[in-house]
Amino acid sequence: MSNEETREFDLVIVGTGSGNSIPGPEFDHWNIAIVEKGLFGGTCLNVGCIPSKMFVYAADVAETIRGSAIYGIQAEIEGVDWPAIRDRVFGRIDPIAEGGEEYRVGTECPNIAVFKGTGCLVGERTLEVTDDNGQVVRISGRHVVLGAGASPFIPPYPGLEDVPFHTSDTIMRIDSLPQRLIIFGGGYIAAELGHVFSAFGCEVTLINRGDRLLRREDSDIARRFTEIAGRRVDVRCGSEVTQVKQRGDIFHVEFRRDAVIEMVEADALLVAAGRIPNGDSLGAQEVGIACEGGRILVDEYFRTSVEGVWAFGDISNVHQLKHLANAEVRALRRNLLVAEGEINAPMRGVDDRFVPHAVFGHPQVASVGLTEDAAREEGLPVVVVSKDYGATAYGWAMEDSESFCKLVAHAESRLLLGAHIIGPQASTLIQPLIQGMEFGQTVDELASRQFYIHPALTEVIENALLEF
């Protein structure tokens, strides 16, 4: 293909997740191309954070009903209308994705050209985009921003590639609930979707290689979560899958656990073994961009090893988190203008030392900073405090005897090193601790220099801090 057939742009953006927010008014004079192979809005909007949490909320309601007897309320679930649950979710989400695409291809964005198809790098700043009909367009940019995210990791289990299975990209749109569901994995995706399908009446089996679920969490949190999850679903930790087969409509999975071969059957399979960055599928390494296991390597300003090529979010960050990608793209869009001399200022990076995350399973888990084990491995002098929800008035009201907050602090500086919560509203309760870490407040300042509403659940945070 000749150079004359290559369309030239000032900026090429690959992926319409957070990258879709780059073209603001300050870029109106730039000629911009946007490449998207799937639905506009990226992973979070279409197959990740937002739809999964809408399902999770419905699952939480179901579990609340099931557990109402402890409060003297007699209630039961008469049925679960899966199509209604599913359509409520995607009836909200799909119009947003469609509207985002219509806006970018419409008259409101005359400087933007949208290319629907799979992009692959064929030069340092040149891509070929292949649409669903096999038509290929070659485009290049003075700047190229890679924000193509990550894809489900498919483990090499014997026989898995020969049978139909779901990932988190497809399972939420199925037409009917399976009676029995096998989930491969033990991380946040497996935990959240295991909660969803269990709450809606499916018999769920979690097959996990590790000795506990959520192994990247603080060890006390992971053990408690595994214990609680094991009461609702069939948890098979320490399992090595040896064979996956399909006979008729039934799936048979064999695995080795404690040197014994076991077998389970199900009506559907869900692979939830994590996600891997899409650098390899873009051909990044082939054009000289430094990569590591599909992850594109960048400096503190999101520049790759090839001049003019930038990357951010799940494709380049070890933390696959939407809120981090949003922060990165805000800095990156400024850095593009700095690189072009349109802003006379230094480039910006993102301080990710205190990036929090949450797992919306049952129970919720939220975490920020170092785990106790990680802090001790670094040789830091630590003080550790744990406080049960049940030690507060609101915890009594909830009849909660399992949830807790665990804090790890530096024994000398009195600064928080890490915070870990398991229980209802964990993703909200952790916020003041994130703020305290970000602004350098000691545990003493966090405990005493603000009011905690009595008898709100935030008192579990206050009580934990007062223990230092």
N, C-alpha and C positions, 0 to 999 in steps of 0.2 A: 504494500500500500504506500503510495507516495505521500510526501509531506503536504501536497496540495489538498489531499483528501482528509487531512487532520484538522479538526475544528479547534481553534485556539481560544483560550479563555484566560482571564486574569486569575480566576480561582476555580478550582474543581473540588467539590465536597462529595465524599463518598459516604453515604449513610445519612438517613434523615431522622435519627434519634436526636440527641442534643445538638448535633451538627446543623440541624435545620434552623437553629436559632442564630447562627452566625450572620446571615445576610440581614442586617438591620439598616436603618437609614444612612449610616455612615459608609455603607458599601453600595449605595445606589449608583455610583459612577463606575463600579466594577462590573465587568462582564463575567457572570458566574454560571457554572454548570453544577447541577446536583444529580448524583447517580444513586438510584435506589432499586434494588432487585425485588423487594417485597412490598409490604404495606408501609405507607408513610407513618412516621412516628417512632420507628425502631422497636427494639425489644420491650422496653418498659411499657409502652402504651399498648402494644398488640398481643404480646405473649408472655409478659413478665410481671413487673411490679403491680401495675394497676388492675388488670383482670384477675390475677391470682388473689389479690387482697379483697376484691369484691366477692370472690368465691369464699375466701376465708371468713369474711364477715358473716355470710349466710351460714357457714359451718359453725361459727361461734354461737350464733342464735340457736342452732339445733342442739348444740351441747348444753347451752344454758337451760333449754327446755328439759333435756334429759336429766339434768342435775337439780331440778327445781324442788324435789321432794325434801332436800335437806333444809329448805327454808319454810317448810310447811305448805308448799304449793303442789297440788296434784295436777300434773299435766303430762301429756304424751304427744308424740309426733304421729299424726295419722297417715302421713305420706310425704314423699319428697318429689316434687315436680321438677325433675332435672331440666327439661327443655325450657321451663319458665325461668329457672335460675340462670341457665346459660344465656338465654335471650335477653334477660335484664342486663347482664354484663355487656354482651357485645352489641346490644341495641344502643348502648351509650357510647361504646368505644369506636365501633366501626364508622359512625358518622364523623367522629373527630378525625380519624385517619383519612377518610375520604375528603373532608373539608380542607385538611392541611395540604393535600395534593392539589386540589382544585385551586387553592389560593396561589400556590407556587407556579402553576401553569397558566394562571389567569392574567388578565390585563393589569392587575395591581403590581405585578413583578415583571416589568418589561425587560429588565436586565438579566433575568434568570431563565436558563433553559434546563428542563428536566429530562433526564434520560432514564427510562425504566428498563432495567435489565441488569445482568450480572457484569460487574466491572472487574477487569484484570489488568494489572500493570504490565505494560510491554516495553516501557522505557522509564527513565528516572522520573519524569513527570507526565507520562503519557499512559492512557488507558484505552483498552478496547472494551466497549459495552455491547453485550450480546442480549438481544431481547428474546421474548418467548417464541418468536417465529424464526429465530436463528439469524436475524439481521444484525450486522455488526457495524458499529460507529466508532471511529477513533477520535479521541479528544485529548487535549493537553492543556496544562495550566502553568502560569508563571508560579503559582502556588497550588499545592495539592494538599488537602486535609483529609486524612484517613480516619473516619469515625464509624467503621463498619461493624463494631461490636464483636460479639462472640457467638458461638454455636454449640449445641449440645454435644458433649463428648460421648461417643459410643464405645464402650469397653469391648475388647476382643474376646467376648465369651464364645465358646464353641457352639455353633449353631444359631447364634443370635441374628447374624446377617441373613439367614435363610427363612426367617419368620417375620410376620408383620408386628411392629411394635410402635408405641407412642413415645414422644418426648414431651417436655413442657410446651413445645411449640404447637403440638396438635391435640393433646389430651383434653384441653379445656373446651374444645369445640365438638366433642363426640355427641352422637345423637341420643345415646341412652347409657345409663349407668351399668357397668359390669357387676355381676354378683360378686365375683372374686377378682382382685387386682393384685398383681405382683409388682413391686417397685424395686428396681435395682438402684441402690445408693443410700447414703445416710447423712447427706448434707442438708442445706437449707431447702433446696427444691423438694427433696424427698420428704422432709419433715412437714413442709407446708401442704403439699398435695396429698400426703398420707393423711393429714388431719382432715382435709376437705372431703376426700372420698370415704373415709371412715365415718365422718359425721353424717354423711348422706346415706349410710347403710351398707356400703361395700365391705366385704371381708378383705382386709388389706394385709399383705405380707411384705415386710421390708427385708430385703436381703442385702446385707452390708458387709464389706470386707473387714472394716475396722472393728475394734472391740467395743465401740460405743458409737452412738449417733452424735452428730455435731462435734466431731473430734477436734475441730479448730477452736472451739470455745474453751473457756476456762474448764479445767478438768472436773471441778465440783459441779459446775453448771451442766456439763455434758453428761455426767453420771446421773444427775437428777432427771434430766430430760429423757434419757434412755429408759430410766425406771418408770417414769410416768407414761411415756409412749407405749411401753410394753404392756400396759393394762388395757389399751384400746386397740392396738394392732399387734399382729404376730411379728415380733422383731427377731430376726435371725442374724445377729452380729457374729463376726469372726468366720464368715462364710466365703468360700471360694467356689464360684460357679463353674461347673464342669461340663454341663450340657444343657442346651435349650432346644426343645422340640415342640412341634405342633402336630396334634392328632385330631383331625376333624376341626372342631371349633375350640378345642381345649389346648392350652399351653402347659407343657411339663418342664419344670426346671429342676435339674439336679445340682446339688452343691455339696461340698465337703466342709464339715464343721467338726472340730475336735477329732479329726481322723476318721469320721463316720460320714458315709454318703447319705444325704437326706434328699427328699423330693417333695415338691409342692406343685399344685395345679391351680390354674386360674383361667379366667375368660378373657383377660387382657394383660398386656405387659406395658409398663412405663419405665423407660430408661431415664433416671434422674441422677446421673453420676457426675454432675458438674458441667461446666461450659469452658470451651477453649477459644482463645482469641482467633480472629479470622485473618491474621496476617498471611498465613500460608495460602489460603484460598484466593487472596488478592495477588499472589505472586510477588510479594514484597521482597523476599530474599533474592529472588532471581534477578531483580534489577538493582541489587546492591544495597538494599536497605537492611541494616542490622536487625536481626530477629533472634528470639530465643523461644523455641517451642511454640511458634505461631504468634508470640507476643512481639510487637514492634517496639524496639528500644528507642527511647527518647531522652533528651536532656531535660533540665528543670523548666525549660520554656516550651516543651512539646515539639522540639525540632528532632527529626530523625537524622540518620547519618548521611542522608542525601539532601543537599541544599534545596530549599524550596518545598520540601515534603514534610508535613507535620502530622502528628497522630495524637489521639487522646481517647479517654474512656476505656471501655472493656478491651479494645484491641491492643492497648499499650500499658494498661495499669494492672498491677497484681490485685488491686481491690476492684472487683466488678460491681460498682455501686452507682446508681443513677445520680445521687446527690453529689458524688465526687465528679462524675462526668460533667454535670452542669457547671460546677465550679471551674473545672479545667477549661471548658469551652468559653467561659466568660473571660478568662485570662488569655486564651489563645486568640480570640477574635481581636483583642487589643494588640497582641503581639504581631498579628498580621499587619496592622496599620503602622506599628512601630517599624517593622521591617521595610515597609514601603516609604518610610519617612513622612508619613501623614500625621504621626504623633511624635513629638520631640520629647521622649521620655524613655526610661529603661523598660525592658520587658518584665513581665510578671510571671511568677510561678504560683503553685498552690502548695501550702503547707499541709501535708496529709498525715501529720503525726497523730492527730486526734480525730481521725475519721471514724465515726461510729457505724454500726450496722445493727440490724434487727432480723430475727427469724420469726415470722408470723405463724408459728405452729400452735400447738395446744399442749403446754402453755407457750406464751411468747418468751423470747429471749432477746436481750439487747446487750450490747457490749461496746466499750471504747477503751483504747489503750492496751497496756500489757496484761496478759494473764499472770496469775501468781507464779506459775512454772517458768514463764518467759522472764519475768523480773528476777527470779532467783538465778536462772541460768546466766543472766547478765552480771551477776555478782552484786546486785543492788541491795542495800539494807532495807528490808521491807517490813511493814506492819500490815496485817490482814485482819479485816473485820467482816463478819457476816451478820445480817439481821433478818429475821423471819418476818414475812408479812403479818403473821399471826401475833407479833409483838405490838401491833398497833390496833387502835380501835376499829379502823376500817377493815383491817384484816380479820378482826373478830366478826364483824358484820358479814364478811364474805365466807366465814367458816373455812379460812384458808390455813392449811397446816403443812403446805409443801413449798410454797414460793419463798424466795429470799433474795436479798441484795448482798453482793460481795464486793468489797472495796479493797484495793491494794494501794498503799501509800508508801512514800519514801520516809524512812524512819527519821532522817535528819532534816530534810528540807520541809517535811510535812506536806508536800505536794502529792496530789493523786497521780498514781502511775496507771491505774486501770480501774474500770467499774464494770460490773457484770450483774445482770438482773435476770431472774427467771420468774415468770408469773404474769398475771393480768396487767395490762397497760405498761409492760416493761419498756416498750419502745417510746413511751411518753415520759415515764418516770425518770429515765436516764438523762433527759435533756439538761437539767441544771448541773449535772455532773460534767457533761460535755463542756458546758459554758465555763465552769470553774477551771477545768483543765486548760481550755483555750486561753483564758485570761490570767492564768497563773495564780489562782487563789489557793490558799492552803486549806486543809481539811477543817481547821479551826475557823477560818473565815467563812467557809461554806456552811458550817454548822451554826454559827452565831450571828452573822452579819446580815441576816435576812429572816423574815417571818415565814414559818411553814403553817399553812392553814390547818387548824384542828377541826375535825378529826379526818382530814383527807388522807389518801393513801401515800401522799408524799412524805408523811411522817416516817415511813420506813427509811427514806433517805436521810432525814434529819437524825433519826435514832442511830443509824449506822455511823454517821459522821461524828456523833457525840461519843462514840465508843473509842475513838482514837486518843 
